[in-house]
Amino acid sequence: MKKLRGAVIGYGFISGKGHIPAYLQRKDVEIVAVADICDGRRTEAAKVLPGVRVYADFETLLAKEKGNLDFVDISTPPCDHARIAHAAFDAGLHVLCEKPLTTTLEEAASLLKHARDAKRVLFPCHNYKHAPVVKTIREIIASGKIGKVRSLNLSTYRNTHAKGVTEWKTHWRREKKYSGGGIAMDHGSHTFYLTFDWLAAYPTAVTAKMTNQSLNAPAGAMTPKYDTEDNFTCVLTFPTGIANANLTWTAGVRKVIYTVQGDRGAITVDDDDLQLATMEATGGPDVAQGAVKWNVEKRVIQSNWMDASHVSWFNSMFDQFMTAIETGDYVGKEAKEAYLCIQVITTAYRSAEEGCRELPLATEVNV
Ligand SMILES: NC(=O)c1ccc[n+]([C@@H]2O[C@H](COP(=O)([O-])OP(=O)(O)OC[C@H]3O[C@@H](n4cnc5c(N)ncnc54)[C@H](O)[C@@H]3O)[C@@H](O)[C@H]2O)c1
């Protein structure tokens, strides 16, 4: 079997802890080169991957590795995703890109268009779909056990912003020039592509509110005042129902709580704990409240939520990237949903700035 040859751009937390260890488990992929602008990270990469060719920037890597590569894995902060992906398409390479795909909708559109014209795969790391408990939610919905999904609540609690490696800029997520935004830009994609999947549709409108609690720190406090939001909440209207999303970096705990409400039952997930409640056939809509019989089933589905690298979810996602390459699915469902996630995030930012005004969303990706 011919191995797929890849280069990692940005050897930081996610590639060091999440991607490379997963690649090393595979026999069908070989990472031959790494680029990182930070000296200390290049030293680390050379230690972990003996024999790998290491470069100080992605332009040199792409020039020197001409003919040696099939794909690049973009694991830098979001501000550089589009620039690197365009250069990779120009070099004839497929692109696996960390979320958020880009920080603006214009950049996302131009990447999808470039992938289509270059006939190269653009694939976002939408890895939450590959968490075991999330796969179970999908199976339960598909089984019809809870009926038609009508509403969702997705809450992501974090006690701090996620941190980058200490050798570079640990707090880049709080600086808009690197991240493009706060927790919605950082984590929103995971929340939104799950809502698309569970409500089996794309949203038509959003209303959002956000705050930046770092600005409330008293003068002279050690906590810096950042220019990005640390709390975000929004409501999405779908043709099939409604979704509430809450994201916070100032919680007292790290966890996700998801609820999926169908017309015959519901799923509640608290990290690894899943509860499935289904209504027993009751004889029609007029049955009295107390007469409804509920069947409640509890399961524990180990999903390693506390491991922020999500290394155990990576290879299931990478298999899909490989299938997209094999089948020539250059701008597939995942790439289109990455674009729609950026649309939700950037429109939600506008909604919040305009006093939570409800704003429309396009459901088609016309690029
Ligand atoms: N899917 C997930 O679950 C998940 C989890 C964590 C991070 N991420 C994403 O991964 C990306 C990186 O996040 P991280 O936590 O690993 O950050 P990090 O700060 O730990 O790593 C970023 C690395 O990129 C390098 N870098 C910065 N600009 C570069 C450039 N132009 N060219 C080459 N190297 C450059 C830095 O030196 C650093 O080593 C972000 O897009 C983030 O959202 C995704």
The ligand as an SDF file (V2000), in Angstrom:
LIG
                    3D

 44 48  0  0  0  0  0  0  0  0999 V2000
  -10.0830   20.1200   17.1720 N   0  0  0  0  0  0  0  0  0  0  0  0
   -9.7160   20.2690   18.4430 C   0  0  0  0  0  0  0  0  0  0  0  0
  -10.2350   19.5980   19.3230 O   0  0  0  0  0  0  0  0  0  0  0  0
   -8.6240   21.2590   18.7700 C   0  0  0  0  0  0  0  0  0  0  0  0
   -8.0330   21.2910   20.0370 C   0  0  0  0  0  0  0  0  0  0  0  0
   -7.0090   22.2250   20.2700 C   0  0  0  0  0  0  0  0  0  0  0  0
   -6.6200   23.1070   19.2540 C   0  0  0  0  0  0  0  0  0  0  0  0
   -7.2490   23.0620   18.0560 N   0  0  0  0  0  0  0  0  0  0  0  0
   -6.8820   24.0010   16.9610 C   0  0  0  0  0  0  0  0  0  0  0  0
   -5.5420   23.7530   16.5820 O   0  0  0  0  0  0  0  0  0  0  0  0
   -4.9260   24.9830   16.1730 C   0  0  0  0  0  0  0  0  0  0  0  0
   -3.6610   25.1750   17.0070 C   0  0  0  0  0  0  0  0  0  0  0  0
   -4.0090   25.2440   18.3750 O   0  0  0  0  0  0  0  0  0  0  0  0
   -2.9750   24.7760   19.5170 P   0  0  0  0  0  0  0  0  0  0  0  0
   -3.7300   24.6950   20.7590 O   0  0  0  0  0  0  0  0  0  0  0  0
   -2.2140   23.5970   19.0480 O   0  0  0  0  0  0  0  0  0  0  0  0
   -2.0130   26.0620   19.5570 O   0  0  0  0  0  0  0  0  0  0  0  0
   -0.4770   26.1090   20.0280 P   0  0  0  0  0  0  0  0  0  0  0  0
   -0.1880   27.5250   20.3430 O   0  0  0  0  0  0  0  0  0  0  0  0
   -0.2160   25.0760   21.0480 O   0  0  0  0  0  0  0  0  0  0  0  0
    0.3110   25.6870   18.7090 O   0  0  0  0  0  0  0  0  0  0  0  0
    0.4270   26.5170   17.5880 C   0  0  0  0  0  0  0  0  0  0  0  0
    1.7820   26.2670   16.9520 C   0  0  0  0  0  0  0  0  0  0  0  0
    1.8100   26.9020   15.6840 O   0  0  0  0  0  0  0  0  0  0  0  0
    3.0550   27.5850   15.5340 C   0  0  0  0  0  0  0  0  0  0  0  0
    2.8170   28.6500   14.5640 N   0  0  0  0  0  0  0  0  0  0  0  0
    2.1600   29.8250   14.7500 C   0  0  0  0  0  0  0  0  0  0  0  0
    2.0500   30.4770   13.5780 N   0  0  0  0  0  0  0  0  0  0  0  0
    2.6480   29.6990   12.6320 C   0  0  0  0  0  0  0  0  0  0  0  0
    2.8570   29.8360   11.2390 C   0  0  0  0  0  0  0  0  0  0  0  0
    2.4050   30.8920   10.5520 N   0  0  0  0  0  0  0  0  0  0  0  0
    3.5430   28.8390   10.5970 N   0  0  0  0  0  0  0  0  0  0  0  0
    4.0040   27.7620   11.2800 C   0  0  0  0  0  0  0  0  0  0  0  0
    3.8330   27.5880   12.6110 N   0  0  0  0  0  0  0  0  0  0  0  0
    3.1510   28.5520   13.2740 C   0  0  0  0  0  0  0  0  0  0  0  0
    3.4300   28.0220   16.9250 C   0  0  0  0  0  0  0  0  0  0  0  0
    4.8120   28.2290   17.0560 O   0  0  0  0  0  0  0  0  0  0  0  0
    2.9350   26.8440   17.7660 C   0  0  0  0  0  0  0  0  0  0  0  0
    3.9430   25.8600   17.9140 O   0  0  0  0  0  0  0  0  0  0  0  0
   -5.9920   26.0630   16.3550 C   0  0  0  0  0  0  0  0  0  0  0  0
   -6.6570   26.2830   15.1370 O   0  0  0  0  0  0  0  0  0  0  0  0
   -6.9370   25.4550   17.3770 C   0  0  0  0  0  0  0  0  0  0  0  0
   -8.2520   25.9520   17.2820 O   0  0  0  0  0  0  0  0  0  0  0  0
   -8.2220   22.1540   17.7970 C   0  0  0  0  0  0  0  0  0  0  0  0
  1  2  1  0
  2  3  2  0
  2  4  1  0
  4  5  1  0
  4 44  2  0
  5  6  2  0
  6  7  1  0
  7  8  2  0
  8  9  1  0
  8 44  1  0
  9 10  1  0
  9 42  1  0
 10 11  1  0
 11 12  1  0
 11 40  1  0
 12 13  1  0
 13 14  1  0
 14 15  2  0
 14 16  1  0
 14 17  1  0
 17 18  1  0
 18 19  2  0
 18 20  1  0
 18 21  1  0
 21 22  1  0
 22 23  1  0
 23 24  1  0
 23 38  1  0
 24 25  1  0
 25 26  1  0
 25 36  1  0
 26 27  1  0
 26 35  1  0
 27 28  2  0
 28 29  1  0
 29 30  1  0
 29 35  2  0
 30 31  1  0
 30 32  2  0
 32 33  1  0
 33 34  2  0
 34 35  1  0
 36 37  1  0
 36 38  1  0
 38 39  1  0
 40 41  1  0
 40 42  1  0
 42 43  1  0
M  CHG  2   8   1  16  -1
M  END
$$$$
